[in-house]
């Protein structure tokens, strides 16, 4: 179980770094800031002062995904990762493997999506 969570943490950090890297590659003002940073620190960049500015300039989809990844990483640190935020049940590993930042079990997520329609 601990090994699975470590794999998810690595996957989440890599996904986060990829979003930041893609954003930076497409945004000149951030490109200059990032070029002075060691490549292995990419995962930490958005958590610094640039976070707010970057989220403002990022596409809504990437911004939302980055926030969900940050939330999942926080839950990992707090020992709450893998538990549904709504009902508290364990989220199946298959769901977390497919969507590492999933915050709810399929049942609760489906219920919320049904209400939005």
C-alpha positions as CSV (number, residue, x, y, z in Angstrom):
1,X,0.0,0.0,0.0
2,X,2.8,2.4,0.9
3,X,4.6,1.6,-2.3
4,X,1.4,2.4,-4.3
5,X,1.1,5.8,-2.6
6,X,4.7,6.5,-3.3
7,X,4.1,5.7,-7.0
8,X,1.1,8.0,-7.1
9,X,3.1,10.8,-5.4
10,X,5.8,10.4,-8.1
11,X,3.2,10.4,-10.9
12,X,1.4,13.5,-9.5
13,X,4.7,15.3,-9.1
14,X,5.7,14.4,-12.7
15,X,2.2,15.5,-14.0
16,X,2.6,18.8,-12.1
17,X,6.0,19.4,-13.5
18,X,4.8,18.7,-17.1
19,X,1.9,21.2,-16.8
20,X,4.4,23.8,-15.5
21,X,6.9,23.0,-18.2
22,X,4.3,23.2,-21.0
23,X,3.0,26.5,-19.6
24,X,6.5,28.0,-19.4
25,X,7.3,26.8,-22.9
26,X,4.3,28.7,-24.2
27,X,4.7,31.9,-22.1
28,X,7.7,34.1,-22.7
29,X,7.6,36.1,-19.4
30,X,7.8,32.9,-17.4
31,X,10.3,31.4,-19.7
32,X,13.0,33.9,-18.6
33,X,12.2,33.3,-14.9
34,X,12.4,29.5,-15.3
35,X,15.6,29.4,-17.4
36,X,17.5,30.4,-14.2
37,X,16.1,27.5,-12.3
38,X,17.7,24.1,-12.1
39,X,15.6,21.6,-14.2
40,X,15.1,19.2,-11.3
41,X,13.3,22.0,-9.4
42,X,10.5,22.3,-11.9
43,X,8.0,20.6,-9.6
44,X,8.6,23.3,-6.9
45,X,8.4,26.3,-9.2
46,X,4.6,26.7,-9.2
47,X,4.4,26.4,-5.4
48,X,6.5,29.5,-5.0
49,X,5.5,33.2,-5.6
50,X,4.8,32.5,-9.3
51,X,1.9,30.3,-8.5
52,X,-0.9,32.9,-8.4
53,X,0.4,34.7,-11.6
54,X,0.8,31.4,-13.4
55,X,-2.7,30.2,-12.6
56,X,-4.1,33.5,-13.8
57,X,-2.4,33.1,-17.2
58,X,-2.9,29.4,-17.6
59,X,-5.7,27.8,-19.5
60,X,-8.7,27.0,-17.3
61,X,-8.3,23.3,-17.9
62,X,-4.6,23.2,-16.9
63,X,-5.2,25.5,-14.0
64,X,-8.0,23.3,-12.6
65,X,-5.8,20.2,-13.2
66,X,-2.9,21.8,-11.4
67,X,-5.1,22.7,-8.4
68,X,-6.4,19.1,-8.3
69,X,-2.9,17.7,-8.4
70,X,-1.8,20.1,-5.6
71,X,-4.8,19.0,-3.5
72,X,-4.0,15.3,-4.1
73,X,-0.3,15.9,-3.0
74,X,-1.6,17.7,0.1
75,X,-3.9,14.7,0.9
76,X,-0.9,12.4,0.5
77,X,1.1,14.5,3.0
78,X,-1.8,14.5,5.5
79,X,-2.4,10.7,5.1
80,X,-5.9,11.3,3.6
81,X,-5.1,10.3,0.0
82,X,-7.2,7.5,-1.4
83,X,-10.3,8.3,0.7
84,X,-13.4,9.9,-0.8
85,X,-13.8,13.5,0.4
86,X,-17.6,13.1,0.4
87,X,-18.3,9.7,1.9
88,X,-14.9,8.7,3.4
89,X,-14.8,5.3,1.7
90,X,-11.6,4.0,0.2
91,X,-11.1,5.0,-3.5
92,X,-10.2,1.9,-5.5
93,X,-6.6,1.7,-6.7
94,X,-7.8,1.2,-10.3
95,X,-9.5,4.6,-10.1
96,X,-6.5,6.3,-8.6
97,X,-4.2,4.7,-11.2
98,X,-6.5,6.1,-14.0
99,X,-7.0,9.5,-12.3
100,X,-4.2,10.0,-9.6
101,X,-5.8,13.2,-8.4
102,X,-9.3,11.7,-7.9
103,X,-10.8,13.1,-4.8
104,X,-14.0,11.1,-4.7
105,X,-15.2,7.5,-5.3
106,X,-17.0,6.8,-8.5
107,X,-20.4,6.8,-6.8
108,X,-20.0,10.2,-5.2
109,X,-18.4,11.7,-8.4
110,X,-21.3,10.3,-10.5
111,X,-23.9,11.8,-8.2
112,X,-22.3,15.2,-8.4
113,X,-22.1,15.0,-12.2
114,X,-25.8,14.0,-12.4
115,X,-26.8,17.0,-10.3
116,X,-24.9,19.3,-12.7
117,X,-27.0,18.2,-15.7
